[in-house]
Amino acid sequence: MLTAKQQQLLAFIDERLSSGGVSPSFDEMKDALDLKSKSGVHRLVNALEERGFIRRLANRARALEVLKLPEGFQEHSNKPAQSSVVNVDFGINNKRSSDVDSDTRQIPLHGKIAAGTPIEAIENADSFISVPQGMTTPRDCFALEVSGESMIELGIMDGDTVIIESGNVARSGDVVVALVDREEATLKTLEKNGAEIALVPANRDHQTQVYKADRVQVQGKLVGLFRQYH
């Protein structure tokens, strides 16, 4: 069963597409539902997807397809062939509200993070994943896929997904996502040593990387991990 706001958003999208074949903008959705911020639209869109009323199109960036309407909605027979596609900007805001399962939380899934030699900086989020609430913190979190084996002695394996609490502050001993020279990101244990920062691996076959402190920016610290067994 949909909440009143979910039904209102679905009806607004369907009406706009049916009447003119033009997708409503993100701001228009927010205004139509009298919401204070776009994050409210993010949560509603996600809830509609989880309930099977819409889905994200893999071959069209940031687009939704309306799959069905609830009973009681009047479908429009003259709807254009592509009118079920809605272009929306998902952004990277975390989604948490009564519109999603209270035992899980939707967080952005970014690209890969190196647990070895630093690789390209964190990519923009293009999808979201559900994780148990207990694996996150009250702050904003995001997920990254691990690439490499430099942290295996801490149980962080190649292919694992790590949950990162966003933030630019960390203590010595924290496992962090560190951005080096604003270009390369890596997952390592942070050690502060005066004017230098050491990024320490958890694999005896890998070397500690030492940089001047102003070359390293903390993007967040590790708060959870999960893996899939195939």
Summary of the structure (lengths in Angstrom):
residues: 230
radius of gyration: 21.1
end to end distance: 33.7
largest distance: 69.5
contacts: 683
relative contact order: 0.12
helix: 20%
strand: 34%
